[in-house]
Amino acid sequence: MNHHSITSQPDSPIPPDNLQRKLTVADSKKDRSLPHIGVVGDTYTILLSGDDTDGRYCLIDMHIPPGGGPPPHRHDFEESFTILEGEIEAVFRGNKTVVRAGQTVNIPANAPHSFTNASNHPARLLCICVPAGLDEFFLEIGVPVASRTTPPPKLDNAAESAMMSKTTALLSKYRTELMKRS
């Protein structure tokens, strides 16, 4: 039995509608207020932040150029990717799987993983994290860029070292660990 589903919760009335919360409509191509963030050579557009979902989840539109993708890591929240365009090589607990447009992959909490765009064409992913928080991490460590497909600026050695120091300092706050490459 799944102890985390809504059916495993005690029977109780549904709370009243919270009228303080508003409908959110996000358009990554037209909405200039959406943050486009350059992180590890990729561009992440935060479609729905934890502020939009009362912390329940975040939704991120990821533009991954050829060769892009995060280093091996793990965190104690669920993360799923739906590939909209292109393909990625996902490494889950040391096993590599090619995930193509139209497919979705779920990464269980605490499992070591990474992904790489090993193709010659950009990949586009929708990433959902439950609960929210990864959106805040990216905002803290990333560099604002102009659009969903704008590449982040190339960092010189000093800037790259500073970003890595900042990232390392924030990992525990965002319940994330970097793993050694295998």
C-alpha positions as CSV (number, residue, x, y, z in Angstrom):
1,M,0.0,0.0,0.0
2,N,1.2,3.5,-0.8
3,H,1.5,5.4,2.4
4,H,1.8,8.8,0.7
5,S,-1.2,8.9,-1.6
6,I,-4.3,10.9,-0.8
7,T,-6.3,7.7,-0.1
8,S,-4.0,6.8,2.7
9,Q,-4.8,10.0,4.6
10,P,-7.5,10.0,7.3
11,D,-11.0,10.8,6.2
12,S,-11.7,14.5,6.7
13,P,-13.6,17.2,5.0
14,I,-11.9,19.0,2.2
15,P,-10.8,22.5,3.4
16,P,-12.6,25.6,2.0
17,D,-11.2,27.2,-1.2
18,N,-8.3,29.6,-0.4
19,L,-9.3,32.7,-2.2
20,Q,-5.9,34.2,-1.7
21,R,-4.5,31.8,-4.3
22,K,-4.8,32.7,-7.9
23,L,-4.9,30.9,-11.2
24,T,-1.5,30.8,-12.8
25,V,-1.1,30.6,-16.6
26,A,2.5,30.3,-17.7
27,D,3.8,30.7,-21.3
28,S,7.6,30.2,-21.6
29,K,7.7,31.8,-25.0
30,K,5.7,35.0,-24.3
31,D,5.6,35.7,-20.6
32,R,8.5,38.1,-19.9
33,S,8.0,37.9,-16.2
34,L,9.1,34.2,-16.0
35,P,12.6,33.7,-14.8
36,H,15.0,32.2,-17.3
37,I,18.0,30.9,-15.4
38,G,21.4,29.7,-16.7
39,V,22.7,26.7,-14.6
40,V,25.5,24.4,-15.6
41,G,25.3,25.4,-19.2
42,D,21.6,24.7,-19.4
43,T,18.7,27.2,-19.4
44,Y,15.8,26.6,-17.0
45,T,12.6,28.6,-17.1
46,I,10.5,28.4,-13.9
47,L,6.9,28.0,-15.1
48,L,5.4,27.3,-11.6
49,S,7.3,28.1,-8.5
50,G,6.7,27.0,-5.0
51,D,5.0,30.4,-4.4
52,D,2.5,29.5,-7.1
53,T,1.7,26.1,-5.7
54,D,1.8,26.7,-2.0
55,G,5.1,24.8,-1.9
56,R,3.5,21.6,-3.2
57,Y,5.6,21.3,-6.4
58,C,7.5,23.3,-8.9
59,L,7.5,23.0,-12.7
60,I,10.5,23.9,-14.8
61,D,11.0,24.1,-18.6
62,M,14.5,22.9,-19.3
63,H,16.5,23.7,-22.4
64,I,19.5,21.3,-22.6
65,P,22.0,22.0,-25.3
66,P,24.2,19.2,-26.8
67,G,26.5,18.0,-24.0
68,G,24.4,19.7,-21.3
69,G,22.9,18.3,-18.2
70,P,23.7,18.3,-14.4
71,P,26.5,16.3,-12.7
72,P,25.6,13.2,-10.7
73,H,23.6,14.1,-7.6
74,R,20.7,13.1,-5.4
75,H,18.1,14.8,-3.3
76,D,15.3,13.8,-0.9
77,F,12.4,14.9,-3.1
78,E,10.8,13.3,-6.1
79,E,11.7,14.6,-9.6
80,S,10.1,13.7,-12.9
81,F,11.1,14.6,-16.5
82,T,8.9,14.6,-19.5
83,I,10.9,14.9,-22.7
84,L,9.1,17.3,-25.1
85,E,11.9,17.5,-27.7
86,G,15.1,15.5,-28.4
87,E,16.5,12.9,-26.0
88,I,18.7,12.6,-23.0
89,E,20.8,9.8,-21.5
90,A,19.6,9.4,-17.9
91,V,21.8,7.6,-15.5
92,F,19.9,6.2,-12.5
93,R,21.8,4.3,-9.8
94,G,24.7,3.8,-12.3
95,N,22.5,2.4,-15.1
96,K,22.1,4.4,-18.3
97,T,18.8,4.7,-20.2
98,V,18.0,6.8,-23.3
99,V,14.8,8.7,-22.8
100,R,13.2,10.2,-25.9
101,A,10.5,12.8,-26.8
102,G,7.1,11.6,-25.5
103,Q,8.6,9.6,-22.6
104,T,8.6,10.5,-18.9
105,V,11.0,9.3,-16.3
106,N,10.5,9.5,-12.5
107,I,13.5,9.7,-10.2
108,P,12.6,8.5,-6.7
109,A,13.8,10.6,-3.7
110,N,17.3,9.9,-2.5
111,A,18.4,8.0,-5.7
112,P,21.7,9.0,-7.4
113,H,21.1,10.3,-10.9
114,S,22.2,12.6,-13.7
115,F,21.4,13.2,-17.3
116,T,23.2,14.3,-20.4
117,N,22.1,15.5,-23.8
118,A,24.4,13.2,-25.9
119,S,22.8,14.2,-29.2
120,N,23.7,16.9,-31.6
121,H,20.3,18.8,-31.1
122,P,18.9,20.6,-28.1
123,A,16.5,18.7,-25.8
124,R,13.5,20.2,-24.0
125,L,12.2,18.7,-20.8
126,L,9.5,19.6,-18.3
127,C,10.7,18.9,-14.8
128,I,8.4,18.6,-11.9
129,C,9.7,18.4,-8.3
130,V,7.6,17.4,-5.3
131,P,7.7,19.3,-3.0
132,A,8.9,22.6,-4.5
133,G,12.4,24.0,-3.7
134,L,14.5,23.2,-6.7
135,D,13.2,26.3,-8.3
136,E,14.6,28.4,-5.4
137,F,17.9,26.6,-5.6
138,F,18.2,27.4,-9.3
139,L,17.3,31.1,-8.6
140,E,20.1,31.3,-6.0
141,I,22.9,29.7,-8.0
142,G,21.9,30.5,-11.6
143,V,22.5,33.5,-13.8
144,P,19.4,35.3,-15.3
145,V,19.3,35.1,-19.1
146,A,17.0,36.6,-21.7
147,S,14.8,33.8,-22.9
148,R,14.0,30.1,-22.7
149,T,16.7,29.2,-25.2
150,T,19.3,31.8,-24.4
151,P,22.6,30.0,-23.3
152,P,24.1,31.1,-20.0
153,P,27.3,33.1,-20.3
154,K,30.6,31.3,-20.4
155,L,32.2,31.6,-17.0
156,D,35.9,32.2,-16.6
157,N,37.8,30.1,-14.0
158,A,37.2,32.6,-11.2
159,A,33.5,32.9,-11.8
160,E,33.1,29.1,-12.2
161,S,35.0,28.6,-8.9
162,A,32.7,31.2,-7.2
163,M,29.6,29.5,-8.5
164,M,30.8,26.1,-7.4
165,S,31.6,27.5,-3.9
166,K,28.1,29.1,-3.7
167,T,26.5,25.9,-4.9
168,T,28.4,23.7,-2.4
169,A,27.4,26.1,0.4
170,L,23.7,25.8,-0.5
171,L,23.5,22.0,-1.1
172,S,22.4,21.0,2.4
173,K,19.8,23.8,2.5
174,Y,18.2,22.3,-0.6
175,R,18.6,18.7,0.6
176,T,20.9,17.8,-2.3
177,E,24.3,16.1,-2.6
178,L,26.7,16.0,-5.5
179,M,28.0,12.6,-6.3
180,K,31.3,11.5,-7.7
181,R,31.3,10.7,-11.5
182,S,31.5,7.0,-12.1
